[in-house]
Structure formats: structure tokens, C-alpha cells
Amino acid sequence: MNKIPMTVAGAAALEEELQHLKKVERPKIINAIAEAREHGDLKENAEYHAAREQQGFCEGRIQEIEGKLADAQIIDIAKIPVSDKVIFGATVTIVDMASDQEKTYKIVGEDEASPNENRISYSSPIARGLIGKCIGDVVSIQTPNGVVEYEIDNVEHIV
């Protein structure tokens, strides 16, 4: 069984979603099913079928989250000694060697990734190219627009 790397914040977000699904959404759906049953014939009851479909999605998501949390390897970046090496959970500032443009990314788990918030998955091409490298290293990363060279400018352990 493979462990799924996850930051402390990512695990907390999944746990929060799980509790919301179990304590808010699940009871809401159960009430909707009960109410729809009161309307009579279940074969032609669209409300009942919609509520049952919602229940399936909700239960599926609950199982998915529980599975991920069970297989999670929670990595607390605050407990790892700071170094100039790029690791999971680190915030990395890179400079595009061609355009001198600076970008900062936090390397996180797949469920936590949000490019709009500068959080990239550890399995993304950029993160895979950066992990294990140190400040000052130049890395070549294959992008849709071709190979781009980046210099690692800074590595921080920001929680």
C-alpha cells in the first residue's frame, strides 16, 4: 500500500470536509429521501431518485476521503530542519533563466494543489524537477512550450 504524502494543512482540510459531509450533508440527504418517500410511488418520483443519487455521491466522497486519510503520510514541514534543499512541503522561489521572471511555489499533496494559489502537486513536472535540488541549482523542466531552465533562488519552510 502506497502512502499518500500530505501536508498538515491538507490533512486538516480533508478532515474538515469529511466532518461536514458526515454531520451536515448526510443528514440533509437522509431527510430529503424520507420526504420524497412520503410523496408515494418511488418508480416515478424524481425527487427520490435525485436524493438517492446525491446520497451515492456523498457516500462515495466520504469513502474516498477516509481512504486517503488512512493512507496519508502527513509531513509537518515545521518539524523538518531548514536547509537549502527542495523537499515536499517547502516553498520554493525559482527564476526563469530566459525571462528573469520569478515564481514562488509551495510543493504539496495532490489534493491540496491549486496553481492559482501557487500550490503545486509533488507529482507535477515542475515539482519533480525541483525536489532534491538546492539553492543555486539550475534545473531544466519540460513544459508544453518546450524545455525551460529555472534557477532555484530560495527554499523556505513556511507552514
N, C-alpha and C positions, 0 to 999 in steps of 0.2 A: 504494500500500500504506500503510495507516494504522499509525502507531506506537502501541504499547500502553504507556501510562505505568505505571511500576512503581518502587517504592522499592528500595533496595539490599537490604533485608531480604526483600522479596517475591521478588526475583530469586534470592537465595540459597536461599530455601525451595523454590522451583521446581527449582532445580539439584539440591538435595539429594534431592527426590522423584524426579527423573529418574535420578540415580545409583542410588538404591535400586531403582527399577523395573528398570534395566538389569543391575545386579550381583547383586541378591538375588531379585526376583520372577521375572524372565525365566528364569534357570537352574532355579528351582524348578518352573516350569510345564513347561519342556522335559523335565525328569526325570519329571514326572507323566505327560506324554504318552507318553514312552518306556515307562514302567512299564505304562500302560494298554494300549499296543500288544501287550505280551507276553501279555496275557490272551486274545488271539485275535480273533475276529470283531469288526470295528470297527463294523459296522452296528448292533449291539445292545449296544454297550459304553458304558454310561452314564458311567463314569469318563473314558473317552477324550473323549466329547462335552463333558463338563464342563470338562476340561482345555483343550480346543480353544477353548471359549467364554471361559475365563479368559485364554487367550493373546490372543484378539481384543480383549478389554477392555484388557489390559496394553499391547499394541502401539498401540492407539488412543490411550491416555493418553500414551504416550511421544511419539507424533507430535504430539499436542495441545500438550504442554509444549515440545517442540522448536520448534514454530511460534510459540508465544508468546514464547519466549526470543529467537528470531530477529527478531521484530518489536518487541521490547521497547525502550522508551526509558527507560533506568534513570536515575532522578533521585535524586541524593545531596543530601538536604536540608542536610547538614552543610557542603556547599561553597557554598551559596547565602547571600549576606549577609542577616543577620537584619533584618527590617523589621516594621512593624505590619500588613502586607498579608497576607491569607489566600492561600496558594498550595498546590499539590499537595505532600504530604508534611508539611505543617505540622500542629501540634497546636493546636486552637482551642478556647477556652473561651467558651461562649455562655450568656446568661442569658435565660430565658423572661420576657418583659415582663409577662405576665399573672400568673404564679405565683411569680416571682422565683427559680425553680428553676435551678440552674447545671448545665451539662452540658459535658463535655470530649470532643472527638473528634479522632482523627488521620485526615487525608484521605489515602487510599491507593488503589492499583490495585484492579480488580475482583476478582482472585483473592485478594487479601490482606484484603478486607473481612470484618469479624467484629463485628457490632453488640454482641455480648456482651462483647467486649474493647474497645469504644469505637473501633473502626476502621471508618470508613465509606468506601464507594467514591466516587471523584471524580464518578461519574455519578449518584449518589443526589440526590434533590431538595434535601436539606439542604446537601450539599457544593456543588452547583451554585449554590445561593443565596448561599453564603459566599465562594466563590472570587472573588478580585479586590476584595473589600471590605476595610476596615481597622478597627482597634480603634476602638470608639465608634460605628461604623455600626449602624443598626437595619435588619434585613432581614425581609421578610415571606416565609414559606415555606408553600406549600400542603401540608398533611398530610391524612391520611384523616379527621381530626377537624375539618378546616377550616383557615383561614389562621392561622398562629402567628407572632408577631413575636418576634424574638430580637435582643439587643444583643450585639455581639462585644466580649467582655471582655478577652481575651488571645490572643496568637498567639505560639507558641514553635516553635523548630526543634529538636525532640527526636529523636535518632537511634533 
